[in-house]
Amino acid sequence: MIRPPFLPALLMLLPLCACGEANMDEQAKARTWDKNPFFPKETTMRHPVAGTVPRRDPARPVPQPATITADLVAQGRERYAVFCTPCHGQDGQGAGMIVARGFAHAGNLTSDRLREAGARQIYDAISDGYRSMFGMAQMIPPADRWAIVAYVRALQASRDVPVASLSEADRAKLESAR
């Protein structure tokens, strides 16, 4: 008997025809408000286990601090170094290390436009992103975002300050840094 050459391939594909379509909507599962005889009182919704720490939404905005303290600016400097320096650079002028690696120039945080911007606008840009900058709300806690805004304001204020207006101690630090 002569067999066609495609018969073995056809026999191998035959079991696949018996498979049904997987449908995730028709699987056994319990929805939040469904009755469930497995649990006491037949409720699917369960109370958290004792000692469970509630998860807060990291993207939730918080009110702006009433005052800017030296500690807040120091915290902002530390957080800025972690999250902002790679793009905006240490001086905030937008020439961080990613620019050296071929990415687009980041925004200049010391520009006149951003000096005139409100603190909430800068906070929202950190949270939600702006132009090519992506939002950092999931990575930077709200209080740290306000600390970064305070530090950015300090960076802006430090630009164009005449050396003659500095104290002797600050001038000595400036000279030793050169």
N, CA and C of each residue as an Amber inpcrd file, in Angstrom:
protein
   534
   0.8270000  -1.1680000   0.0000000   0.0000000   0.0000000   0.0000000
   0.8820000   1.2460000   0.0000000   0.5120000   2.1940000  -0.7670000
   1.2720000   3.4400000  -0.8990000   0.6250000   4.5030000  -0.0070000
   1.4740000   5.0950000   0.8800000   0.9630000   6.1560000   1.7670000
   1.4190000   7.5110000   1.2300000   0.5070000   8.4800000   1.2890000
   0.9340000   9.8320000   0.8710000   1.9850000  10.3640000   1.8720000
   2.9390000  11.1830000   1.4350000   4.0130000  11.6590000   2.3110000
   3.5160000  12.5830000   3.4330000   2.3730000  13.1920000   3.3120000
   1.8920000  14.1240000   4.3270000   1.0520000  13.4310000   5.3950000
   0.7960000  12.1170000   5.2600000  -0.0540000  11.4150000   6.2110000
   0.5200000  11.4100000   7.6330000   1.8100000  11.1640000   7.8800000
   2.3240000  11.2120000   9.2580000   2.1500000  12.6030000   9.8960000
   2.3770000  13.6410000   9.1230000   2.2030000  15.0010000   9.6590000
   0.7490000  15.2560000   9.9990000  -0.1440000  14.7790000   9.1740000
  -1.5700000  14.9480000   9.4190000  -2.0010000  14.2000000  10.6710000
  -1.4670000  12.9830000  10.8820000  -1.7950000  12.2070000  12.0700000
  -1.2470000  12.8670000  13.3480000  -0.1190000  13.5590000  13.2240000
   0.4420000  14.2430000  14.3800000  -0.3830000  15.4790000  14.7530000
  -1.0040000  16.1300000  13.7980000  -1.7980000  17.3270000  14.0600000
  -3.2190000  16.9990000  14.5120000  -3.6700000  15.7780000  14.2930000
  -5.0320000  15.3860000  14.6280000  -5.3800000  15.5900000  16.1080000
  -4.4980000  15.2650000  17.0800000  -4.8600000  15.4890000  18.4900000
  -5.1050000  16.9630000  18.8190000  -4.4750000  17.8570000  18.0960000
  -4.6690000  19.2740000  18.3560000  -6.0910000  19.7300000  18.0280000
  -6.7500000  19.0590000  17.1380000  -8.1240000  19.4210000  16.7830000
  -9.0900000  19.1600000  17.9280000  -8.7440000  18.2990000  18.8420000
  -9.6300000  17.9580000  19.9450000  -9.5630000  18.9780000  21.0730000
  -8.5660000  19.8780000  21.0550000  -8.4260000  20.8720000  22.1220000
  -9.4910000  21.9400000  21.9870000 -10.0870000  22.2930000  23.1050000
 -11.0580000  23.3750000  23.1170000 -10.3590000  24.7010000  23.3340000
 -11.0970000  25.7560000  23.1850000 -10.5400000  27.0770000  23.3790000
 -10.4920000  27.3920000  24.8740000  -9.3430000  27.8230000  25.3690000
  -9.2250000  28.1940000  26.7780000  -9.9240000  29.5270000  26.9840000
 -10.8450000  29.5700000  27.9380000 -11.5960000  30.7860000  28.1760000
 -11.4630000  31.1370000  29.6550000 -10.7700000  32.2150000  29.9430000
 -10.5050000  32.6060000  31.3270000 -11.7830000  33.0390000  32.0460000
 -12.8030000  33.4630000  31.3160000 -14.0440000  33.9100000  31.9490000
 -14.8730000  32.7580000  32.4880000 -14.6380000  31.5580000  31.9860000
 -15.4620000  30.4270000  32.3770000 -14.7420000  29.4600000  33.3120000
 -13.7430000  29.9330000  34.0090000 -13.0310000  29.0760000  34.9440000
 -13.6120000  29.2220000  36.3460000 -13.3200000  28.2720000  37.1680000
 -13.8050000  28.3310000  38.5500000 -12.9850000  29.3510000  39.3160000
 -13.6800000  30.3390000  39.8980000 -12.9980000  31.3630000  40.6830000
 -14.0190000  32.0320000  41.5810000 -13.5390000  32.7000000  42.5870000
 -14.4220000  33.3970000  43.5260000 -14.2350000  34.8880000  43.3480000
 -15.3100000  35.5980000  43.1460000 -15.2650000  37.0490000  43.0560000
 -15.4610000  37.6270000  44.4630000 -15.1170000  38.8830000  44.6380000
 -15.0960000  39.5190000  45.9540000 -16.3940000  39.3530000  46.7360000
 -17.5260000  39.5990000  46.1250000 -18.7990000  39.5930000  46.8520000
 -19.5580000  38.2810000  46.7150000 -18.9850000  37.2630000  46.0740000
 -19.6660000  35.9680000  45.9010000 -19.7850000  35.2210000  47.2230000
 -20.7910000  34.3210000  47.2670000 -20.8890000  33.3870000  48.4010000
 -19.8390000  32.3090000  48.1880000 -19.2550000  31.8770000  49.2890000
 -18.2280000  30.8510000  49.1890000 -18.3700000  29.9360000  50.4020000
 -18.8750000  28.7210000  50.2070000 -19.0970000  27.8200000  51.3400000
 -17.8050000  27.3670000  52.0300000 -16.6620000  27.6200000  51.4250000
 -15.3950000  27.2080000  51.9970000 -15.0720000  27.9980000  53.2720000
 -15.4460000  29.2960000  53.3040000 -15.1240000  30.1760000  54.4270000
 -16.2980000  30.2780000  55.4000000 -16.0210000  30.6450000  56.6590000
 -17.1080000  30.8590000  57.6160000 -18.0120000  31.9860000  57.1250000
 -19.2840000  31.8870000  57.4180000 -20.3110000  32.8410000  56.9920000
 -20.4420000  32.9190000  55.4720000 -19.8030000  31.9990000  54.7800000
 -19.8770000  31.8720000  53.3210000 -19.5300000  33.1620000  52.5770000
 -18.5830000  33.9200000  53.0860000 -18.1800000  35.1520000  52.4150000
 -16.7980000  34.9870000  51.7930000 -16.6580000  35.4640000  50.5800000
 -15.3730000  35.3970000  49.8980000 -14.4460000  36.4930000  50.3910000
 -15.0090000  37.6820000  50.6280000 -14.1990000  38.7850000  51.1090000
 -13.7010000  38.4740000  52.5180000 -12.4160000  38.6260000  52.7330000
 -11.8090000  38.2550000  54.0110000 -11.2380000  39.4940000  54.7030000
 -11.1900000  39.4690000  56.0160000 -10.5080000  40.5120000  56.7690000
  -9.0040000  40.2820000  56.6630000  -8.2120000  41.3600000  56.6710000
  -6.7570000  41.1760000  56.6180000  -6.2570000  40.3890000  57.8230000
  -5.1860000  39.6760000  57.6160000  -4.5500000  38.9160000  58.6790000
  -4.0380000  39.9040000  59.7240000  -4.1410000  39.5430000  60.9970000
  -3.6750000  40.4170000  62.0780000  -2.2150000  40.7860000  61.8590000
  -1.9000000  42.0570000  62.0060000  -0.5300000  42.5240000  61.8220000
  -0.2210000  42.9670000  60.4030000  -1.1780000  42.8700000  59.4930000
  -0.9540000  43.2880000  58.1160000  -0.7900000  44.7960000  58.0610000
   0.2140000  45.2500000  57.3540000   0.4540000  46.6780000  57.2070000
  -0.2830000  47.1440000  55.9530000  -1.1550000  48.1660000  56.0800000
  -1.8750000  48.6180000  54.8910000  -0.9360000  49.2660000  53.8890000
  -1.2210000  49.0530000  52.6250000  -0.4080000  49.6330000  51.5640000
  -1.0110000  50.9700000  51.1730000  -0.2040000  51.9950000  51.2290000
  -0.6670000  53.3150000  50.8230000  -0.3240000  53.5170000  49.3590000
  -1.1090000  54.3090000  48.6990000  -0.8690000  54.6160000  47.3000000
   0.3140000  55.5700000  47.2090000   1.4500000  55.1380000  46.6330000
   2.6140000  56.0210000  46.5720000   2.4090000  57.2010000  45.6290000
   1.4400000  57.1100000  44.7430000   1.2080000  58.1890000  43.7910000
   0.2870000  59.2680000  44.3540000  -0.3090000  59.0350000  45.5110000
  -1.2650000  59.9790000  46.0870000  -0.5370000  61.2610000  46.4780000
  -1.0060000  62.4080000  45.9600000  -0.3440000  63.6610000  46.3300000
  -0.5760000  64.0130000  47.7900000   0.3650000  64.7220000  48.3650000
   0.2420000  65.2010000  49.7410000   0.3630000  66.7180000  49.7090000
  -0.1280000  67.3960000  50.7400000  -0.0340000  68.8530000  50.7340000
   1.4070000  69.3510000  50.7930000   1.5950000  70.5360000  50.2540000
   2.9060000  71.1640000  50.2660000   3.2830000  71.5220000  51.6970000
   4.5400000  71.2970000  52.1020000   4.9590000  71.6730000  53.4560000
   4.7810000  73.1820000  53.6630000   4.4130000  73.5730000  54.8600000
   4.1770000  74.9830000  55.1670000   5.4750000  75.7820000  55.1870000
   6.5580000  75.1540000  55.6270000   7.8490000  75.8450000  55.6940000
   8.9360000  74.9720000  55.0840000   9.9520000  75.6330000  54.5770000
  11.1180000  74.9240000  54.0400000  12.2180000  75.0340000  55.0800000
  12.6380000  73.8920000  55.5680000  13.6880000  73.8520000  56.5920000
  14.9930000  73.3570000  55.9750000  16.0750000  73.5370000  56.6920000
  17.3760000  73.0430000  56.2290000  17.3460000  71.5230000  56.0880000
  16.6330000  70.8430000  56.9980000  16.5280000  69.3820000  56.9150000
  15.7720000  68.9490000  55.6550000  14.7350000  69.6960000  55.2950000
  13.9650000  69.3700000  54.0900000  14.8250000  69.5390000  52.8450000
  15.5970000  70.6090000  52.7860000  16.4880000  70.8400000  51.6460000
  17.5710000  69.7600000  51.5920000  18.1110000  69.3650000  52.7420000
  19.1270000  68.3050000  52.7800000  18.5470000  66.9770000  52.2950000
  17.3270000  66.6820000  52.7300000  16.6550000  65.4680000  52.2480000
  16.4300000  65.5670000  50.7450000  16.0230000  66.7330000  50.2730000
  15.8130000  66.9490000  48.8400000  17.0900000  66.7850000  48.0420000
  18.1920000  67.2600000  48.5920000  19.4860000  67.1100000  47.9160000
  19.8470000  65.6370000  47.7590000  19.6260000  64.8780000  48.8200000
  19.9380000  63.4400000  48.7740000  19.0350000  62.7170000  47.7690000
  17.7520000  63.0170000  47.7780000  16.7990000  62.3860000  46.8570000
  17.0410000  62.8430000  45.4190000  17.3860000  64.1110000  45.2440000
  17.7220000  64.6530000  43.9280000  18.9250000  63.9020000  43.3500000
  19.9330000  63.6680000  44.1840000  21.1290000  62.9560000  43.7300000
  20.7770000  61.5520000  43.2390000  19.8190000  60.9180000  43.8830000
  19.4350000  59.5520000  43.5050000  18.5890000  59.5440000  42.2320000
  17.5440000  60.3700000  42.2010000  16.5470000  60.2630000  41.1430000
  16.7040000  61.2560000  39.9980000  17.2820000  62.4070000  40.2300000
  17.2660000  63.4770000  39.2310000  18.6040000  63.7120000  38.5430000
  19.7050000  63.4950000  39.2640000  21.0280000  63.7760000  38.7230000
  21.3260000  63.0260000  37.4260000  20.9200000  61.7720000  37.2520000
  21.2550000  61.0970000  35.9930000  20.7750000  61.8510000  34.7480000
  19.6620000  62.5460000  34.8400000  19.1490000  63.2870000  33.6860000
  19.4860000  64.7750000  33.7570000  19.2200000  65.4060000  34.8960000
  19.3430000  66.8560000  35.0200000  20.7310000  67.3070000  35.4460000
  21.5850000  66.4070000  35.8910000  22.9270000  66.7630000  36.3220000
  22.9250000  67.3450000  37.7250000  24.1010000  67.4250000  38.3310000
  24.2020000  67.9340000  39.6960000  23.8250000  69.4010000  39.8020000
  24.0620000  70.1490000  38.7250000  23.7520000  71.5770000  38.7710000
  22.3420000  71.8950000  38.2860000  21.5870000  70.8820000  37.8390000
  20.2120000  71.0830000  37.4060000  20.0580000  71.6490000  36.0110000
  21.1440000  71.7380000  35.2490000  21.0790000  72.3720000  33.9390000
  20.7620000  71.3960000  32.8080000  20.4790000  70.1370000  33.1380000
  20.0010000  69.1890000  32.1330000  21.0610000  68.4250000  31.3820000
  22.2770000  68.4200000  31.8590000  23.3560000  67.7110000  31.1650000
  23.8760000  66.5730000  32.0280000  23.0020000  65.6870000  32.4610000
  23.3940000  64.5410000  33.2660000  24.0910000  63.4820000  32.4330000
  24.4060000  62.3780000  33.0770000  25.1800000  61.3290000  32.3870000
  24.4020000  60.6730000  31.2470000  23.0740000  60.6940000  31.2770000
  22.3490000  60.0770000  30.1640000  22.4970000  60.8960000  28.8910000
  22.6870000  62.2140000  29.0290000  22.9100000  63.0710000  27.8660000
  24.2530000  62.7040000  27.2330000  25.2430000  62.4190000  28.0580000
  26.5560000  62.0060000  27.5590000  26.4840000  60.6700000  26.8310000
  25.4470000  59.9060000  27.0990000  25.2720000  58.6040000  26.4470000
  24.3110000  58.6650000  25.2630000  23.9780000  59.8650000  24.8150000
  23.2050000  60.0120000  23.5860000  21.7240000  60.2970000  23.7420000
  21.2230000  60.4100000  24.9570000  19.8050000  60.7200000  25.1340000
  19.5830000  62.2200000  24.9780000  18.3290000  62.5930000  24.8500000
  17.9710000  64.0000000  24.6770000  18.3490000  64.7980000  25.9190000
  18.6590000  66.0650000  25.7030000  19.0080000  66.9640000  26.7970000
  17.8000000  67.1330000  27.7040000  17.9830000  66.9300000  28.9950000
  16.8900000  67.0850000  29.9610000  16.6450000  68.5710000  30.2080000
  15.5060000  68.8760000  30.7820000  15.1550000  70.2640000  31.0510000
  16.1130000  70.9360000  32.0140000  16.3430000  72.2310000  31.7930000
  17.1910000  73.0280000  32.6670000  16.3380000  73.5090000  33.8300000
  16.5880000  72.9880000  35.0100000  15.7860000  73.3160000  36.1850000
  16.0640000  74.7130000  36.7190000  17.1380000  75.3450000  36.2460000
  17.4690000  76.6930000  36.7130000  17.0470000  77.7600000  35.7060000
  16.3050000  77.3830000  34.6750000  15.8620000  78.3390000  33.6560000
  14.8420000  79.3150000  34.2420000  14.6980000  80.4540000  33.5750000
  13.7380000  81.4610000  34.0300000  12.3160000  80.9070000  34.0370000
  11.9910000  80.0890000  33.0420000  10.6370000  79.5110000  32.9690000
  10.3280000  78.6830000  34.2150000  11.2770000  77.8560000  34.6560000
  11.0420000  77.0350000  35.8460000  11.1950000  77.8240000  37.1430000
  11.9400000  78.9160000  37.1190000  11.9950000  79.7820000  38.3020000
  10.6310000  80.4180000  38.5450000   9.9180000  80.7170000  37.4640000
   8.6000000  81.3410000  37.5670000   7.4880000  80.3150000  37.8000000
   7.7730000  79.0440000  37.5470000   6.7580000  77.9960000  37.7360000
   6.4430000  77.8410000  39.2160000   5.2180000  77.4730000  39.4960000
   4.8190000  77.2350000  40.8760000   5.4130000  75.9400000  41.4070000
   5.5190000  75.8440000  42.7120000   6.0620000  74.6350000  43.3350000
   5.2010000  73.4270000  42.9830000   3.8760000  73.5980000  42.9270000
   2.9740000  72.4880000  42.5830000   3.2330000  72.0030000  41.1530000
   3.5820000  72.9180000  40.2430000   3.8790000  72.5030000  38.8710000
   5.1130000  71.6030000  38.8310000   6.1230000  71.9550000  39.5940000
   7.3300000  71.1260000  39.6360000   7.0150000  69.7870000  40.2870000
   6.2490000  69.8110000  41.3690000   5.8280000  68.5840000  42.0500000
   5.0510000  67.6830000  41.0800000   4.1180000  68.2720000  40.3190000
   3.3290000  67.4940000  39.3610000   4.1940000  66.9360000  38.2400000
   5.2010000  67.6980000  37.8100000   6.1060000  67.1940000  36.7710000
   6.9000000  65.9990000  37.2940000   7.3220000  66.0510000  38.5390000
   8.0240000  64.9100000  39.1320000   7.0710000  63.7190000  39.2170000
   5.8430000  63.9750000  39.6090000   4.8660000  62.8960000  39.7970000
   4.4110000  62.2860000  38.4800000   3.9780000  63.1380000  37.5490000
   3.3150000  62.6720000  36.3280000   4.1940000  62.7020000  35.0880000
   5.3320000  63.3600000  35.1850000   6.1960000  63.5100000  34.0240000
   5.8450000  64.7670000  33.2460000   6.7290000  65.1600000  32.3480000
   6.5160000  66.3440000  31.5310000   7.3450000  66.1820000  30.2760000
   6.7140000  66.3220000  29.1410000   7.3410000  66.1100000  27.8310000
   8.0030000  64.7380000  27.7980000   9.3130000  64.6730000  27.6250000
   9.9600000  63.3560000  27.5170000  10.2820000  62.7300000  28.8700000
  10.0850000  63.4790000  29.9590000  10.3380000  62.9300000  31.2950000
   9.1500000  62.0640000  31.7130000   9.4400000  60.8750000  32.1790000
   8.3640000  60.0120000  32.6410000   8.0710000  60.2830000  34.1130000
   6.8550000  59.9710000  34.5290000   6.4330000  60.2040000  35.9070000
   7.1960000  59.3160000  36.8840000   7.5120000  59.8710000  38.0240000
   8.2830000  59.1560000  39.0320000   7.4560000  58.8800000  40.2870000
   6.1330000  59.0410000  40.2110000   5.2780000  58.9080000  41.3890000
   5.3860000  57.5330000  42.0370000   5.5980000  56.4960000  41.2520000
   5.6780000  55.1500000  41.8150000   7.0270000  54.8790000  42.4750000
   8.0270000  55.7370000  42.1860000   9.3570000  55.5200000  42.7430000
   9.7090000  56.4820000  43.8730000   9.1640000  57.6890000  43.8160000
   9.5190000  58.7100000  44.8000000   8.3140000  58.9860000  45.6830000
   8.4050000  58.7290000  46.9800000   7.2820000  59.0200000  47.8840000
   6.9190000  60.5090000  47.8520000   5.6540000  60.8390000  48.1190000
   5.2000000  62.2310000  48.0280000   6.0250000  63.2210000  48.8540000
   6.3790000  62.8660000  50.0750000   7.1600000  63.7850000  50.9130000
   8.5400000  64.0360000  50.3010000   9.1190000  63.0160000  49.6890000
  10.4170000  63.1840000  49.0370000  10.3030000  64.0750000  47.8060000
   9.1560000  64.0170000  47.1070000   8.9470000  64.8970000  45.9470000
   8.9530000  66.3590000  46.3860000   8.3130000  66.6470000  47.5440000
   8.3280000  68.0290000  48.0390000   9.7360000  68.4280000  48.4640000
  10.4840000  67.4970000  49.0230000  11.8650000  67.7860000  49.4090000
  12.7030000  68.1000000  48.1590000  12.4700000  67.3740000  47.0780000
  13.1870000  67.6380000  45.8270000  12.8160000  69.0210000  45.3000000
  11.5340000  69.3760000  45.3740000  11.1110000  70.7120000  44.9400000
  11.8530000  71.7770000  45.7510000  11.9680000  71.5790000  47.0550000
  12.6880000  72.5370000  47.9110000  14.1450000  72.6400000  47.4760000
  14.7690000  71.5030000  47.1490000  16.1590000  71.5340000  46.7180000
  16.2960000  72.2040000  45.3580000  15.3570000  71.9520000  44.4530000
  15.3950000  72.6110000  43.1400000  15.2970000  74.1240000  43.3240000
  14.4430000  74.5630000  44.2390000  14.3450000  76.0050000  44.5310000
  15.6790000  76.5230000  45.0650000  16.3730000  75.7350000  45.8860000
  17.6870000  76.1320000  46.3930000  18.7020000  76.2070000  45.2450000
  18.6380000  75.2480000  44.3150000  19.5170000  75.2910000  43.1360000
  19.2600000  76.5590000  42.3320000  17.9850000  76.8790000  42.1360000
  17.6310000  78.0640000  41.3630000  18.1370000  79.3280000  42.0500000
  18.0020000  79.3890000  43.3630000  18.4390000  80.5710000  44.1080000
  19.9600000  80.7060000  44.1180000  20.6600000  79.5830000  43.9700000
  22.1250000  79.6190000  44.0250000  22.7490000  80.0950000  42.7180000
  21.9760000  80.1660000  41.6720000  22.5010000  80.6080000  40.3750000
  22.6320000  82.1290000  40.3710000  23.6490000  82.6250000  39.7270000
  23.8350000  84.0640000  39.5200000  23.9810000  84.8550000  40.8150000
  24.5060000  84.2260000  41.8550000  24.7580000  84.9320000  43.1090000
  26.1730000  85.5030000  43.0300000  26.3200000  86.8150000  43.2300000
  27.6730000  87.3910000  43.1780000  28.5470000  86.8330000  44.3070000
  29.7650000  86.5140000  43.9760000  30.6900000  85.9660000  44.9600000
  30.9110000  86.9690000  46.0850000  30.8830000  88.2510000  45.7680000
  31.1130000  89.2810000  46.7790000  30.0300000  89.2690000  47.8610000
  28.8500000  88.7600000  47.5380000  27.7700000  88.7450000  48.5280000
  27.8680000  87.5600000  49.4870000  28.8070000  86.6500000  49.2480000
  28.9730000  85.4750000  50.1150000  29.7630000  85.8420000  51.3700000
  29.5460000  85.0740000  52.4100000  30.3210000  85.2740000  53.6380000
  31.7590000  84.8010000  53.4160000  32.6460000  85.2150000  54.3080000
  34.0500000  84.8100000  54.1950000  34.1890000  83.2890000  54.2210000
  33.4370000  82.6270000  55.0890000  33.5130000  81.1660000  55.1990000
  33.0490000  80.5030000  53.8970000  31.9710000  81.0160000  53.3030000
  31.4740000  80.4380000  52.0490000  32.4410000  80.6950000  50.8990000
  33.0570000  81.8770000  50.8790000  34.0580000  82.1680000  49.8370000
  35.2600000  81.2420000  49.9790000  35.6610000  80.9510000  51.2080000
  36.7900000  80.0400000  51.4300000  36.4430000  78.6340000  50.9450000
  35.2100000  78.1860000  51.2150000  34.7730000  76.8700000  50.7230000
  34.7620000  76.8370000  49.2010000  34.3130000  77.9130000  48.5980000
  34.2450000  78.0060000  47.1350000  35.6470000  77.9320000  46.5440000
  36.5780000  78.6580000  47.1520000  37.9540000  78.6560000  46.6590000
  38.6020000  77.2760000  46.8330000  38.3190000  76.6060000  47.9400000
  38.9220000  75.2840000  48.1590000  38.3150000  74.2310000  47.2510000
  37.1290000  74.4560000  46.7240000  36.4790000  73.4820000  45.8400000
  37.0280000  73.5560000  44.4290000  37.6700000  74.6620000  44.0770000
  38.1910000  74.8320000  42.6970000  39.3660000  74.0130000  42.4510000
